[in-house]
Amino acid sequence: MADFDFIIRNGTLADGTGAPLREQDVGVVGGRIAEIGRITGAGREEIDAKGLLVTPGFVDIHTHYDGQATWDNRLAPSSWHGVTTAVMGNCGVGFAPVRPHDHERLISLMEGVEDIPGAVLHEGLKWGWQSFGEYLDALERVPHDMDIGAQLAHGPLRVFVMGERGSALEEARPDDIAQMRQLTAEAMVAGALGFSTSRTILHRTATGDPTPGLRASEAELKGIALGMSDAGTGVFELISDFSNPDPLSEFAMIRRLVEASGRPLSLSLAQASSDANSWRGLLGLISAAARDGLPIKAQVAPRPIGLLLGLQGTINPFSANPSLRAIHDKPLSEKLAILRDPSFRANLLHESAAVHDHPLAKRLMAFEHIFELGDPPNYEPARDSSIAARAARQGIAAQELAYDLLLKDEGRSFLFLPFANYTEFNLDACAEMISHPDCIIGLADGGAHVGIICDASNATYLLSHWGRDRTHGRLSIEYLVKRQTADTARAVGLRDRGILAPGLKADINIIDFGRLRVRAPHMAYDLPGGGKRLLQEADGYVATIVSGIPTYRDGVATGALPGRLVRGPKAAATS
């Protein structure tokens, strides 16, 4: 009889602790790691991982699969990139708690903030829940290719308690706050991993209204934070413009929330396109809080946050042009035939001058900041490879080059417009953030921005670009693995995964590091109702294993769906 369910032999372990790489075997029994070392016993199944990198499964703490997870077993594209645990319910948007007459309101909120088409959500969501606990029960009934955890989102909570007053941004009354506190505690006990809110004006509903929690008072946020404290569990996730009324006072409020509740908090941090250094000031405030013993971290991304501009996407450089708007909804083949007509091309380029001052056109035609993404995709392009710089060298207008590039690959190519983390035309700021002890890796947004952003591949990019491909400032493989496994798992209170050690969950990646890369993104039309979404595969994943069961081999699904709902520690203790 076999001694182990599964043995990975001779692999090079990056175990998630940051310890030096070492060649060892990993034995798995009952979904848990049973032994690490030189294993003499036999396994029912074995993989020879000689020359391959063996890591814990990646833990992605910032996704938006809140809707998709209710109807889809496979949480692509994240599951194609070694992610074995995903946390959703970020940025204050989600689908519970909810009253039946507010379904449309929450769909509009998710559609506007996270660019998930309302038609897709209407078709895919079957609802069947009202409380947050009932929503978790619905998630638990669907097997997945990875584990998932959910956070209680401020938008639905506020609307559930305050109704129209909540959507209208009215200030919460003491009785509203008391009810939010109680519901928050109940959600944590039911299994929520935390609570999230959005305080940025950039987040709006599909109809252009601000998010319900935009101007929530300190008293309201404190009441919610105390709800987590009452339950004795839960993390606080927040995104803010830090302009309410100013960065220092906003951060001082955040400190007070953490001081009052004792709950860990993470907030989004990126280099702004208008100011190359403001992020350092905010990180300095976070570090000062950490020195004072407050558990506050910055969530950061390992590459630019940017828009993919293409004929199949939501927008492209000519989206403000009347001629292109007139054919926007045509099938790609028809659109391509029209765009190849010289007279249409001449007219559209002539229009570009007329719409140049349109706010959308100004952003989408900032060709000095727009690049050809390419295949393989280049997320750290040189400044002189911008559309504007290339066009100048060719002696043509930038919009002419952009037009021609959009027609490449039968209209399936993309241009790349970074809007954060690329102010200085390099990723040096990202290097500082990745390396900073008060930062954690996040912001991949898997499941969201389906027609305009595809950053669910960040985990693959983190390891391949920063551990191998970058010409300077490379980071060690063992450090990068720790950042995407143990550090992210601990940030959301998960202590049974993220490290390869006996007794912990057998979530494992086996990686051919020399082949590891992200492929070019492409558009698929596989969401409910034929909705479209950007997808991006990877090369180099020999196997991804969840709870000791291989879910993918060489990028191909095995058919196994061992992923389960992860409930918070209080739920686990009382179940």
Buried (B, 14 or more C-beta within 10 A) or exposed (E): EEBBBBBBBBBBBBBBBBEEBEBBBBBBBEBBBBBBEEBEEEBEBBBEBEEBBBBBBBBBBBBBBBBBBBBBBBBBBBBBBBBBBBBBBBBBBBBBBBEEEBBEBBBBBBBBBBBBBBBBBBBBBEBEBBBBBBBBBBBBEBEBBBBBBBBBBBBBBBBBBBBEBBBEBBEBBEEBBBBBBBBBBBBBBBBBBBBBBBBBEEBBBBEEBBBBBBBBEBEBBBBBBBBBBBBBBBBBBBBBBBEBEEBEEBBEBBBBBBEBBEBBBBBBBBBEBEEBEBBBEBBEBBBBBBEEEBBBBBBBBBBBBBBBBBBBBBBBBBBBBEBBEEBEEEEBEEBBBBBEEEEBBEEBBEBBEEBEEBEEBEBBBBBBBBBBBBBEBEBBBEBEEBBBBBBBEEEEBBBBBBBEBBBBEEBBBBBBBBBBBBBEBBBBBBBBBBEBEBBBBBBBBBBBBBBBBBBBBBBBBBBBBBBBBBEEBBBBBBBBBBBBBBBBBBBBBBEBBBBBBEEBBBBBBBBBBEEBBBBBBBBBEEBBEEBBBBBBBBBBBBBBBBBBBBBBBEBEBBEBBBBBBBBBBBBEEEE
